[in-house]
């Protein structure tokens, strides 16, 4: 076996090991109990893929590769170290942006170096889709980051004829790609027009999407980035890029569909429906009833006297960083023989699995985390439900108000519990911009204030009850 053959064999083995690691890691990520091991296995797969790529005989010099490796590793370590758990959605959006930008730049470099004629139609097809998806994912992810970070309005940015304009840009973008494939001798200006249109389309695609749809948008951008990476693999004849990109794209698309199902909406409605904008004059539905405000000490007494308690976390818990004190409260109630569970809605928070990540970080046992389908029938037998910063995912209007913009969205049936404690800073509406009927129900009590401080008051009161006993 020649050195070249040995080198090729080692690279293929490294790619095979990486592919197996990615697939098994993705499988393990589907269960909270095994998710951590799945992440480690996927990280090992990525390391193996990088090592295999560096062993390739096509690598001429390692100078700039090592510089990029050092800069990227350093930036990744500091970003991971400094990013708080509440900002994980923003960090995820930025990761999509960086990855998509890298993919698009690779496509531009390939086209600039070889030209469409030398590349041929097959590789030009791959590069066309690579640059198109990479460009729109890059700017779209930046827009998602801006909305999540508060740099851009969380409500949809819309104007008359927007969908028509977006469709025209998309048709122009696809037309440029097809023209480059059919006519390889087309002027290079067509390619760069395609690049500009893809960047513009990414901006215009995400701007009209409201903050309520960010979990779906992040999953969808993840799918776009994966498909762009797979196209890069075809362009560079790199098998591991094709496999990893296909896995990423497929999983992101499936996750997007699951998120839409959880909101009883379609992908097209998410992309073009401008869901999340505040109701216009005359559209808002007035909710009548009485708001019952309960002091923290009385709410704590209600909790310590219960037999079954369900905690419903929402983005408000993430903002106040209350997950650790919530875990402490859960432990104290558990010591008193109270059955405590956590009800997780699929779109609670601002990215898929946001609440699961926060509670896992705080050390909440996985068997206490219950999905919506698993917990919904138990609310009728629950003594107290504690809603921490959640809003639209517990709004009964989704079940009984056909005029509501969230009508038909599956929700957590907390209104069926004997008592509901809602922890909020104010009566401000959620992402959907509508009032929550739950707050006016006779079995609901509002506990206003910062969630972490309120739960800490619950903890202090529960400790006093335990000491007195």
N, C-alpha and C positions, 0 to 999 in steps of 0.2 A: 504493500500500500504506500503510495507516494505521500509526501507531506501535505500536498493539496487535498488528496482524498481524505486523509486523516482529519485535516482541518474541517472539511465539509461535513464529515461524519459527526464530529464533536458539536458543530453548530446545530445540526439537525437533531441530535440527542438533547441538546440544551433547549431547543424550541419545543420538542415533544414533551419534556418534563415541565416546561413553563405552561404549555397548553393544558396538560392534565391538572396542574396546580390551579389554574384559573377556573377550570370547570368544577373541580371538587370544592374550591373555595367559594364559588358562587352558590353551590348546593348547600354548603354549611351556613352561608349567610342568610338562608331562608328561615332559620330557626334562631331565636334569641339565645338559646342555651349554647349553640355552637358557633354563633356569629364571630366571636373573638378569634377562635381557632381558624375560622374561614378567612378572616382578614389576614392573619399571620401567614396562612398558606398561600393566599393570593400575593402577598408581599414577597414571599420566597419565589413564587413564579415570576414576578416582575424582575427580581434580582437575577434569576437564571436567564431570563430573556435578554437582559442587558449584557450579561457576561457572554452569552452566545453571540450577540451582535458584535461585541468587541473582538471576538475571536475570528470573525469573518475575514477571509483573505481580501475582501474588497476594501477594507479599511487601510488607507495608505499611511496616515499619520495620526497619532493619538493626541497631539498637542492641543488642538481646539476642542476635541472631545473631552479631555480631562478638565479644561477650563470650564466648559459648560456643565460638566458633572459636578464640579466643585461649587460653582455659582448656584446651580439648581438645588443641590443638596442643602447648602447653607440657607438659601431662601426658604426651602420647605421646612427645615427644622425650626427656624424663627417664626414662620407663619403658624406652624402647629403649636408652638410654645406660647405665643402671644394671643392667639385667637380664643376668646371665651366660648364656652359651650353655647351661649345664646346667639353667637354669630356664626355657627356652623352652616346655616343656609347660605349666608353671604360668601363664606369661604368655599363652599361647594360650587357656587356660581362662578367664582373667580377661577377655580380649578378647571372648570369646563372652558372658560374663556382662554386660559393659557394653553390648554391642550389643543383647542380648536385653532388657535392662532398658529401654533407650531405646525399643525397639519396643513393649514392653508399656505404657510410660507414654504413648506417642502414642495407643495405642488407648484407654486410660483417659480421656485428655483429650478425644478425639473423642466418646466416649460421654457424658462429663460435660457437654460443651458443647452437644450436639445432642439427645441422648436417642434411644432406639431408634425411636420413632415417626417423628421427623424424618429419621433416617438411612435408614430403609427396610430391607427384609429383605436385599437384596443387600449393602449396606455393613455391616449388622449381622453378616452371615455372615463377612465379611472381618475385622471387628473382633473377633468372637468367637474365631476361630482365631488371629488375631494375638496377642491377650492370653493365650490358653491356651498357645500354643507359646512365646511370649516369657517368660511367667512361669515355666514349668517349666524352660526353658533357663537362665534367670537363676539360680535357686537350684541347679539341677543342676550348672551350671558352677562355682558357688561351692563345692559339695561336692567336685567333681573337683579344684579348686585346693587345697582343704584336704587331700585325700588325697595329692596330688603333693608338696605342701609339707611334709607330715608333721604338719600341725596336727590331722588326723583319722587314725584307724587306716587303714593301707593295706589291711588284711584286711577282708573283708566284715562289715558290721554287720547281723546277722540276728536275727530272733525268730520264734517260732512263729506261723504264720498270716500271715506278712508278705505273701506274694504275694496272698492273699485280700484283705487290707486295702488293698494298693496297687490291686488291680483295682476294689475298691469305690469308692475315691477317684477313679479314672479314670472310672468309669461316672457318678459324680456330677458330675464336671467336664464330660464330654461332654453329660450330661443338661441341665446349666445352659445350655450353649451352644445346644443345640437348642431349649430352652424359650424363650430370648431371641429366637431367629430366628422361631419359630412364633408366639409371642405378644409382639409389640413393646411392648405396654402393661404387660408384667410389671413388678413393683416393682423399683426400682433396686438393692434389696438383693440380688436374685438375681445381678446382674452382679458385685457385690463379693464375694459368696460364691464365684463362679466364679474371681475373681482369687485369693482365699485358697486355694482348692483347687489351683489351678495352681502356686502357690508351694510348697505342702505336697507336692504330687506330685513336683516336681523334687528336693526333698530326699530323699524316700523312694525315688525311682527310682535314685539314684546311691549312696546309702549301702550297699546290699547288694552292690555291684559291687566286686570285688577289684582291686588295683593292676595285676594282670596284664592286665586288660582295659581299662586306661586309653587305649591307642591307639584302640580301637574306640569307647569312650565319647566321646572328644574329636571323632572324625570324626562320630559320630551327633549330638552336640550342635551341631556345625557345620551339619549338615543341618537340624536344628530351627530354628536361628537364621536360616538362609536362607529357609526356608518362612515363618517369621514375618515376615521382611522383605518377602517377596513379597506376603503378605496385607496388609501395611501399604500397599504400592503400590496394591492394589485399593481399600483404604479411603480413600486420599488421591487416587486417580486419578492416580498418578505412574508413568509407564511405565518409567522407568529403575529404580525400586525393584522393580517386578514382574520385570524381566529379570534384574537382579543377584541378587535373592533366589532366583529359580528356578535360576540357574546355581549359586549357592552351595548350595542345598538338594540339587540333583541330584548335584553333585560330592561332597558330603559323604555322601550315601546310597550312591553307588557305592563310595567309599573305605571306608565301613563294611563293605560286602559283601566287598570285597577283603581287608580285615583279618580278617574272620571266616573267609574261605576259607583264609587263611594259617595260621589256628589250627585249621582243621577243625571249626568250631563255627558255630552259627546265631545270628542276632540275638536270638531269644527266649532262647537258652541264656545269652547274655552278660547280658541284662537280668534274668533270673530264676534263673540257675544258681548264683550266688554263687561263681563260679570264683575261685580265689586265696586261699581261706581255708585255714588250716593243717589238715592231716589230723587227724581226731579219734583218740582212743585206739583202737588196733586197726586203723586204716585205713592207717597208714603202711607202706610196703613197705621192708623192710630190704635194703640193698645190701651184699653181701659182696665182699671183695677187699682188695687192699693199696694204700694211698696212697703214691705215690713222690714225695718232695719233692726238688726239684733246686735247687741254688744258682744265683744269677743268672749267675755267670761261666760255669758249665758250660752253662747254657741259651743264653747268648750264643754260645758256641763251636759249639753245635748249629746255630744260625741261620747263622752265617758260613760253615759248611761245607755248607750246603744249596744246591740248585739251584732249587727251587721252594718259595716260602713264601706261605701264605695267612693274612691277619690277619682275625679275626672280632671286630668291636667289639660291645660291649654297654653297658648303662647304667653299669656300673662304670667304663668309660672316660670317660663324661661326668662322673661324680661326682669322679673324680680329675683331670679336665681334662687328660688325657694325649694329646689328639689332635695337638698340635703336636710333641711328642717322638716320637709314633708316626710322624708324617710324616718326621721327621729320620731315624729308624731305617730307614724304607722307602727313603729316598734313599741312605743309606750302603750298604744291601744291594744296591740297584740299581747303584751304582757298581762293585760287585764282580761284576756280571754275573748276579746272582740275580734270578729272575723273581718279583716281589712283586705280589700281588693282594689286594683286600679283598672279603670275602664279607658281603653285607648281607641279613639276614633282615627280612622285611616288618614284623614287630612287635618288632624289637630297639629298646630304649629305651622312652620313655614317650609318644611321639606318632609318628604316621606320618612317616617320613623323618627321624627324629631323628638317626640315625647319618650319613646323607647330609649333613645340615646341618653337623654337627660336623666331618666330614672335609673338606667343601668349604671351611669356614672356615679349616682348617689348610693348605689349598692342595693337597690330594691330587688328582692328575689324574683327571678323570671316567672315562677309559678303564680305570683300575685298579679302579673300583667295579663289582662284579659282583652281580647279583641271585641269589637262591637257585636258581632254575631254571637259570640260566646257569652257575653255578659247581659245583653239586652233583656232577656227573659227573667233575670234575677233582680231587676230593679223593683219589681212589685213586692218582693220580700225583703227589701233593704230598709233599714231604719233611718239612716242618714246618708245622703250623698253630699260630698264636698266638691263643688265645682271651683277650680282654681284657674281663673283667667280664661276659661273657654267661653264661647258665646254662640256662634252660629251652629255648632255641632250639637247643641243641646236645646235649640229653639223649637218648640212644638209647632210653630208656624209651618215648618217643613212637612208636617203631617196633616194639618187641618185648615190651612189658609191657601186656597188655590191662587190667590192674587199675589202671594209672596214670591219674590225672586228665587227663594230657596225651596219652593214647594217641590216635593218628590225626593229631596235629598235624604238619604238614610241618616238618622240621627241616633244619639244615645237616649234611651227612653227614661231619662232621669226624673221626668215629671210624674212617673208612676210610683216613685218612692214615697215613704211616709213623710219624710222631711228632706228639704234641700237647702244647703247652705251655699250661697254664691259669694265667692271672694272676688271683689272688684275694686278698682280705685274710684270709679265713678259709674254713672249710668250711660257712658258712651257706647254706641253700637259697635258691633264687630265688623269684620271685613266687608260683609254684605251691605252694611250701611242701613240696617233695619233694626227696629226695636225687638227685644226678645220677650216673647209672651211668657216665658218661664218665670221671669222676675215678678210678674203680677199674679202668679198662682197662689192660692191660699196656703199651700204647703211649702212655699219658698220664703227664705229669710236672707236678706242681703247683709253682708258683713263688709263694710267699706274700709279701704286702707290698702297699704302695700301688702302684697300676699305673703312675703317672707316674714314681715313683722307680725301679721295677723296669725299665721301658723305658729310662730314662736310664742305668741300669747296662748294659743291652744296648748302648746307643749308645756308651758309653765303652769297652766291651770291643771293639766292632767297630772303633772308631777305632784302638785299640792294634794290632789285627790288621792293619789297613791300613798303619799306619806301619811295622810290622815287615816287611811284605812289600815 
